């Protein structure tokens, strides 16, 4: 434990060094991924599940028959 340009001791990582930095970056990347996924899904017209949701709603309301529902669902999976 000597003096270094950043202060005394092992620095902010408490001795973890580059492994601690990688862990912090992984946690940050995970948070960014989760936030993007959350906002993408909740945005109007956004996200891959939105079209399937609309299709199921139309089928439930009786706007389309089962044959049309199945055909359109297959096309969405594409």
N, CA, C and O atoms as CSV, one atom per row, in Angstrom:
chain,resi,resn,atom,element,x,y,z
A,1,UNK,N,N,0.839,-1.178,0.000
A,1,UNK,CA,C,0.000,0.000,0.000
A,1,UNK,C,C,0.879,1.234,0.000
A,1,UNK,O,O,1.296,1.724,1.049
A,2,UNK,N,N,1.137,1.701,-1.139
A,2,UNK,CA,C,1.945,2.898,-1.255
A,2,UNK,C,C,1.178,3.972,-1.977
A,2,UNK,O,O,0.008,3.813,-2.328
A,3,UNK,N,N,1.865,5.061,-2.186
A,3,UNK,CA,C,1.242,6.194,-2.877
A,3,UNK,C,C,1.264,5.932,-4.370
A,3,UNK,O,O,2.249,5.414,-4.896
A,4,UNK,N,N,0.195,6.280,-5.052
A,4,UNK,CA,C,0.170,6.243,-6.512
A,4,UNK,C,C,-0.521,7.508,-6.992
A,4,UNK,O,O,-1.079,8.238,-6.172
A,5,UNK,N,N,-0.507,7.798,-8.293
A,5,UNK,CA,C,-1.093,9.057,-8.778
A,5,UNK,C,C,-2.572,9.213,-8.467
A,5,UNK,O,O,-3.087,10.330,-8.513
A,6,UNK,N,N,-3.261,8.141,-8.155
A,6,UNK,CA,C,-4.697,8.200,-7.915
A,6,UNK,C,C,-5.045,8.162,-6.435
A,6,UNK,O,O,-6.222,8.118,-6.076
A,7,UNK,N,N,-4.063,8.180,-5.597
A,7,UNK,CA,C,-4.310,8.135,-4.160
A,7,UNK,C,C,-3.561,6.974,-3.539
A,7,UNK,O,O,-2.631,6.437,-4.140
A,8,UNK,N,N,-3.956,6.590,-2.357
A,8,UNK,CA,C,-3.314,5.485,-1.663
A,8,UNK,C,C,-4.069,4.190,-1.873
A,8,UNK,O,O,-5.252,4.200,-2.212
A,9,UNK,N,N,-3.396,3.093,-1.673
A,9,UNK,CA,C,-4.058,1.798,-1.741
A,9,UNK,C,C,-4.151,1.263,-3.158
A,9,UNK,O,O,-3.323,1.582,-4.011
A,10,UNK,N,N,-5.144,0.466,-3.392
A,10,UNK,CA,C,-5.300,-0.221,-4.665
A,10,UNK,C,C,-6.170,0.540,-5.661
A,10,UNK,O,O,-6.404,0.059,-6.770
A,11,UNK,N,N,-6.631,1.669,-5.295
A,11,UNK,CA,C,-7.467,2.432,-6.210
A,11,UNK,C,C,-8.943,2.181,-5.944
A,11,UNK,O,O,-9.315,1.630,-4.908
A,12,UNK,N,N,-9.765,2.587,-6.877
A,12,UNK,CA,C,-11.216,2.490,-6.681
A,12,UNK,C,C,-11.716,1.057,-6.696
A,12,UNK,O,O,-12.751,0.771,-6.095
A,13,UNK,N,N,-11.028,0.158,-7.351
A,13,UNK,CA,C,-11.507,-1.215,-7.487
A,13,UNK,C,C,-11.209,-2.055,-6.252
A,13,UNK,O,O,-11.701,-3.179,-6.144
A,14,UNK,N,N,-10.430,-1.546,-5.334
A,14,UNK,CA,C,-10.140,-2.298,-4.127
A,14,UNK,C,C,-9.330,-3.550,-4.397
A,14,UNK,O,O,-9.488,-4.548,-3.695
A,15,UNK,N,N,-8.468,-3.518,-5.398
A,15,UNK,CA,C,-7.621,-4.657,-5.693
A,15,UNK,C,C,-8.118,-5.529,-6.826
A,15,UNK,O,O,-7.431,-6.478,-7.203
A,16,UNK,N,N,-9.280,-5.247,-7.382
A,16,UNK,CA,C,-9.829,-6.073,-8.453
A,16,UNK,C,C,-9.170,-5.771,-9.789
A,16,UNK,O,O,-9.126,-6.635,-10.665
A,17,UNK,N,N,-8.665,-4.577,-9.956
A,17,UNK,CA,C,-7.954,-4.215,-11.178
A,17,UNK,C,C,-8.822,-4.314,-12.418
A,17,UNK,O,O,-9.970,-3.871,-12.423
A,18,UNK,N,N,-8.267,-4.898,-13.465
A,18,UNK,CA,C,-8.961,-4.974,-14.754
A,18,UNK,C,C,-10.185,-5.877,-14.694
A,18,UNK,O,O,-11.131,-5.685,-15.458
A,19,UNK,N,N,-10.182,-6.857,-13.798
A,19,UNK,CA,C,-11.343,-7.730,-13.653
A,19,UNK,C,C,-12.551,-6.944,-13.127
A,19,UNK,O,O,-13.679,-7.154,-13.574
A,20,UNK,N,N,-12.306,-6.051,-12.187
A,20,UNK,CA,C,-13.372,-5.203,-11.679
A,20,UNK,C,C,-13.906,-4.264,-12.744
A,20,UNK,O,O,-15.107,-4.004,-12.810
A,21,UNK,N,N,-13.006,-3.757,-13.579
A,21,UNK,CA,C,-13.432,-2.870,-14.656
A,21,UNK,C,C,-14.290,-3.629,-15.664
A,21,UNK,O,O,-15.294,-3.098,-16.138
A,22,UNK,N,N,-13.912,-4.855,-15.995
A,22,UNK,CA,C,-14.721,-5.665,-16.908
A,22,UNK,C,C,-16.089,-5.967,-16.309
A,22,UNK,O,O,-17.098,-5.961,-17.014
A,23,UNK,N,N,-16.117,-6.227,-15.023
A,23,UNK,CA,C,-17.386,-6.488,-14.350
A,23,UNK,C,C,-18.290,-5.252,-14.397
A,23,UNK,O,O,-19.489,-5.366,-14.652
A,24,UNK,N,N,-17.716,-4.083,-14.153
A,24,UNK,CA,C,-18.495,-2.853,-14.226
A,24,UNK,C,C,-19.015,-2.614,-15.641
A,24,UNK,O,O,-20.164,-2.209,-15.816
A,25,UNK,N,N,-18.192,-2.858,-16.640
A,25,UNK,CA,C,-18.625,-2.688,-18.024
A,25,UNK,C,C,-19.734,-3.668,-18.384
A,25,UNK,O,O,-20.668,-3.309,-19.102
A,26,UNK,N,N,-19.644,-4.893,-17.896
A,26,UNK,CA,C,-20.681,-5.890,-18.170
A,26,UNK,C,C,-22.005,-5.475,-17.531
A,26,UNK,O,O,-23.061,-5.617,-18.148
A,27,UNK,N,N,-21.956,-4.970,-16.313
A,27,UNK,CA,C,-23.175,-4.517,-15.639
A,27,UNK,C,C,-23.764,-3.320,-16.376
A,27,UNK,O,O,-24.979,-3.237,-16.556
A,28,UNK,N,N,-22.914,-2.397,-16.800
A,28,UNK,CA,C,-23.384,-1.231,-17.546
A,28,UNK,C,C,-24.019,-1.647,-18.873
A,28,UNK,O,O,-25.073,-1.130,-19.242
A,29,UNK,N,N,-23.386,-2.576,-19.591
A,29,UNK,CA,C,-23.943,-3.060,-20.859
A,29,UNK,C,C,-25.286,-3.741,-20.643
A,29,UNK,O,O,-26.205,-3.569,-21.444
A,30,UNK,N,N,-25.407,-4.506,-19.575
A,30,UNK,CA,C,-26.676,-5.165,-19.258
A,30,UNK,C,C,-27.765,-4.140,-18.966
A,30,UNK,O,O,-28.896,-4.296,-19.426
A,31,UNK,N,N,-27.445,-3.109,-18.220
A,31,UNK,CA,C,-28.430,-2.066,-17.932
A,31,UNK,C,C,-28.869,-1.348,-19.203
A,31,UNK,O,O,-30.058,-1.086,-19.382
A,32,UNK,N,N,-27.936,-1.030,-20.079
A,32,UNK,CA,C,-28.279,-0.372,-21.337
A,32,UNK,C,C,-29.177,-1.280,-22.172
A,32,UNK,O,O,-30.169,-0.818,-22.735
A,33,UNK,N,N,-28.838,-2.566,-22.257
A,33,UNK,CA,C,-29.643,-3.524,-23.005
A,33,UNK,C,C,-31.066,-3.598,-22.457
A,33,UNK,O,O,-32.033,-3.581,-23.219
A,34,UNK,N,N,-31.189,-3.681,-21.136
A,34,UNK,CA,C,-32.516,-3.783,-20.528
A,34,UNK,C,C,-33.333,-2.513,-20.739
A,34,UNK,O,O,-34.538,-2.587,-20.978
A,35,UNK,N,N,-32.696,-1.354,-20.653
A,35,UNK,CA,C,-33.419,-0.104,-20.883
A,35,UNK,C,C,-33.892,0.011,-22.328
A,35,UNK,O,O,-35.025,0.418,-22.586
A,36,UNK,N,N,-33.023,-0.348,-23.265
A,36,UNK,CA,C,-33.409,-0.296,-24.681
A,36,UNK,C,C,-34.564,-1.253,-24.937
A,36,UNK,O,O,-35.527,-0.902,-25.620
A,37,UNK,N,N,-34.472,-2.446,-24.400
A,37,UNK,CA,C,-35.535,-3.429,-24.600
A,37,UNK,C,C,-36.855,-2.959,-23.984
A,37,UNK,O,O,-37.922,-3.146,-24.569
A,38,UNK,N,N,-36.775,-2.352,-22.804
A,38,UNK,CA,C,-37.973,-1.852,-22.135
A,38,UNK,C,C,-38.636,-0.753,-22.957
A,38,UNK,O,O,-39.847,-0.789,-23.172
A,39,UNK,N,N,-37.862,0.214,-23.414
A,39,UNK,CA,C,-38.446,1.325,-24.167
A,39,UNK,C,C,-38.867,0.898,-25.561
A,39,UNK,O,O,-39.841,1.436,-26.090
A,40,UNK,N,N,-38.173,-0.045,-26.175
A,40,UNK,CA,C,-38.543,-0.526,-27.508
A,40,UNK,C,C,-39.895,-1.220,-27.445
A,40,UNK,O,O,-40.747,-1.010,-28.308
A,41,UNK,N,N,-40.088,-2.030,-26.444
A,41,UNK,CA,C,-41.340,-2.785,-26.309
A,41,UNK,C,C,-42.517,-1.865,-25.996
A,41,UNK,O,O,-43.626,-2.098,-26.477
A,42,UNK,N,N,-42.291,-0.828,-25.201
A,42,UNK,CA,C,-43.384,0.045,-24.782
A,42,UNK,C,C,-43.632,1.211,-25.730
A,42,UNK,O,O,-44.572,1.981,-25.535
A,43,UNK,N,N,-42.793,1.346,-26.758
A,43,UNK,CA,C,-43.009,2.459,-27.677
A,43,UNK,C,C,-44.162,2.121,-28.618
A,43,UNK,O,O,-44.331,0.963,-28.998
A,44,UNK,N,N,-44.957,3.125,-28.995
A,44,UNK,CA,C,-46.079,2.852,-29.892
A,44,UNK,C,C,-45.593,2.392,-31.255
A,44,UNK,O,O,-44.796,3.066,-31.907
A,45,UNK,N,N,-46.083,1.241,-31.671
A,45,UNK,CA,C,-45.695,0.703,-32.972
A,45,UNK,C,C,-44.321,0.078,-33.000
A,45,UNK,O,O,-43.855,-0.340,-34.060
A,46,UNK,N,N,-43.669,0.004,-31.871
A,46,UNK,CA,C,-42.310,-0.525,-31.846
A,46,UNK,C,C,-42.262,-1.941,-31.332
A,46,UNK,O,O,-43.196,-2.425,-30.692
A,47,UNK,N,N,-41.177,-2.585,-31.619
A,47,UNK,CA,C,-40.952,-3.917,-31.102
A,47,UNK,C,C,-41.541,-4.999,-31.974
A,47,UNK,O,O,-42.569,-4.799,-32.621
A,48,UNK,N,N,-40.894,-6.135,-31.992
A,48,UNK,CA,C,-41.359,-7.225,-32.844
A,48,UNK,C,C,-42.650,-7.871,-32.382
A,48,UNK,O,O,-43.335,-8.498,-33.190
A,49,UNK,N,N,-43.010,-7.741,-31.100
A,49,UNK,CA,C,-44.210,-8.389,-30.588
A,49,UNK,C,C,-45.477,-7.580,-30.861
A,49,UNK,O,O,-46.584,-8.100,-30.728
A,50,UNK,N,N,-45.323,-6.345,-31.233
A,50,UNK,CA,C,-46.487,-5.482,-31.416
A,50,UNK,C,C,-47.386,-5.983,-32.540
A,50,UNK,O,O,-48.608,-5.988,-32.391
A,51,UNK,N,N,-46.801,-6.406,-33.667
A,51,UNK,CA,C,-47.606,-6.890,-34.788
A,51,UNK,C,C,-48.381,-8.147,-34.401
A,51,UNK,O,O,-49.540,-8.306,-34.784
A,52,UNK,N,N,-47.748,-9.036,-33.647
A,52,UNK,CA,C,-48.433,-10.249,-33.192
A,52,UNK,C,C,-49.574,-9.916,-32.245
A,52,UNK,O,O,-50.636,-10.536,-32.287
A,53,UNK,N,N,-49.337,-8.920,-31.383
A,53,UNK,CA,C,-50.399,-8.500,-30.464
A,53,UNK,C,C,-51.606,-7.962,-31.227
A,53,UNK,O,O,-52.748,-8.293,-30.910
A,54,UNK,N,N,-51.345,-7.136,-32.228
A,54,UNK,CA,C,-52.434,-6.574,-33.027
A,54,UNK,C,C,-53.195,-7.690,-33.745
A,54,UNK,O,O,-54.425,-7.680,-33.801
A,55,UNK,N,N,-52.448,-8.652,-34.293
A,55,UNK,CA,C,-53.077,-9.762,-35.000
A,55,UNK,C,C,-53.975,-10.561,-34.061
A,55,UNK,O,O,-55.093,-10.917,-34.432
A,56,UNK,N,N,-53.499,-10.846,-32.848
A,56,UNK,CA,C,-54.318,-11.585,-31.873
A,56,UNK,C,C,-55.560,-10.793,-31.473
A,56,UNK,O,O,-56.641,-11.357,-31.300
A,57,UNK,N,N,-55.390,-9.472,-31.326
A,57,UNK,CA,C,-56.554,-8.638,-30.985
A,57,UNK,C,C,-57.601,-8.660,-32.102
A,57,UNK,O,O,-58.798,-8.744,-31.830
A,58,UNK,N,N,-57.157,-8.586,-33.339
A,58,UNK,CA,C,-58.098,-8.620,-34.470
A,58,UNK,C,C,-58.838,-9.957,-34.519
A,58,UNK,O,O,-60.038,-9.995,-34.789
A,59,UNK,N,N,-58.124,-11.049,-34.260
A,59,UNK,CA,C,-58.749,-12.369,-34.248
A,59,UNK,C,C,-59.758,-12.467,-33.102
A,59,UNK,O,O,-60.850,-13.011,-33.269
A,60,UNK,N,N,-59.380,-11.934,-31.938
A,60,UNK,CA,C,-60.273,-11.992,-30.778
A,60,UNK,C,C,-61.546,-11.173,-31.007
A,60,UNK,O,O,-62.617,-11.550,-30.530
A,61,UNK,N,N,-61.438,-10.072,-31.721
A,61,UNK,CA,C,-62.620,-9.244,-32.003
A,61,UNK,C,C,-63.470,-9.810,-33.134
A,61,UNK,O,O,-64.579,-9.332,-33.371
A,62,UNK,N,N,-62.968,-10.815,-33.828
A,62,UNK,CA,C,-63.719,-11.421,-34.915
A,62,UNK,C,C,-63.548,-10.720,-36.250
A,62,UNK,O,O,-64.320,-10.963,-37.178
A,63,UNK,N,N,-62.544,-9.850,-36.365
A,63,UNK,CA,C,-62.303,-9.142,-37.616
A,63,UNK,C,C,-61.733,-10.065,-38.690
A,63,UNK,O,O,-61.944,-9.844,-39.883
A,64,UNK,N,N,-61.006,-11.105,-38.261
A,64,UNK,CA,C,-60.427,-12.062,-39.207
A,64,UNK,C,C,-60.764,-13.471,-38.751
A,64,UNK,O,O,-60.956,-13.721,-37.561
A,65,UNK,N,N,-60.833,-14.391,-39.707
A,65,UNK,CA,C,-61.138,-15.775,-39.350
A,65,UNK,C,C,-59.843,-16.514,-39.003
A,65,UNK,O,O,-58.752,-15.956,-39.121
A,66,UNK,N,N,-59.974,-17.772,-38.574
A,66,UNK,CA,C,-58.814,-18.535,-38.123
A,66,UNK,C,C,-57.833,-18.801,-39.251
A,66,UNK,O,O,-56.622,-18.758,-39.033
A,67,UNK,N,N,-58.322,-19.071,-40.434
A,67,UNK,CA,C,-57.439,-19.336,-41.566
A,67,UNK,C,C,-56.579,-18.105,-41.875
A,67,UNK,O,O,-55.373,-18.221,-42.097
A,68,UNK,N,N,-57.204,-16.939,-41.885
A,68,UNK,CA,C,-56.470,-15.700,-42.136
A,68,UNK,C,C,-55.481,-15.430,-41.009
A,68,UNK,O,O,-54.349,-15.010,-41.250
A,69,UNK,N,N,-55.921,-15.675,-39.771
A,69,UNK,CA,C,-55.038,-15.491,-38.613
A,69,UNK,C,C,-53.788,-16.353,-38.744
A,69,UNK,O,O,-52.675,-15.854,-38.577
A,70,UNK,N,N,-53.957,-17.634,-39.039
A,70,UNK,CA,C,-52.822,-18.550,-39.162
A,70,UNK,C,C,-51.889,-18.130,-40.302
A,70,UNK,O,O,-50.668,-18.164,-40.154
A,71,UNK,N,N,-52.472,-17.732,-41.439
A,71,UNK,CA,C,-51.650,-17.318,-42.580
A,71,UNK,C,C,-50.826,-16.077,-42.237
A,71,UNK,O,O,-49.631,-16.016,-42.526
A,72,UNK,N,N,-51.465,-15.109,-41.629
A,72,UNK,CA,C,-50.767,-13.873,-41.278
A,72,UNK,C,C,-49.716,-14.112,-40.199
A,72,UNK,O,O,-48.656,-13.487,-40.212
A,73,UNK,N,N,-50.007,-15.010,-39.272
A,73,UNK,CA,C,-49.030,-15.329,-38.214
A,73,UNK,C,C,-47.790,-15.975,-38.809
A,73,UNK,O,O,-46.671,-15.659,-38.404
A,74,UNK,N,N,-47.976,-16.877,-39.769
A,74,UNK,CA,C,-46.830,-17.500,-40.441
A,74,UNK,C,C,-46.008,-16.458,-41.200
A,74,UNK,O,O,-44.778,-16.506,-41.201
A,75,UNK,N,N,-46.698,-15.518,-41.843
A,75,UNK,CA,C,-45.994,-14.476,-42.579
A,75,UNK,C,C,-45.176,-13.572,-41.644
A,75,UNK,O,O,-44.087,-13.122,-42.000
A,76,UNK,N,N,-45.706,-13.319,-40.467
A,76,UNK,CA,C,-44.976,-12.496,-39.510
A,76,UNK,C,C,-43.717,-13.201,-39.010
A,76,UNK,O,O,-42.683,-12.563,-38.810
A,77,UNK,N,N,-43.802,-14.497,-38.813
A,77,UNK,CA,C,-42.628,-15.257,-38.372
A,77,UNK,C,C,-41.575,-15.303,-39.470
A,77,UNK,O,O,-40.377,-15.383,-39.195
A,78,UNK,N,N,-42.029,-15.251,-40.695
A,78,UNK,CA,C,-41.278,-15.201,-41.908
A,78,UNK,C,C,-39.971,-15.763,-41.995
A,78,UNK,O,O,-39.344,-15.707,-43.052
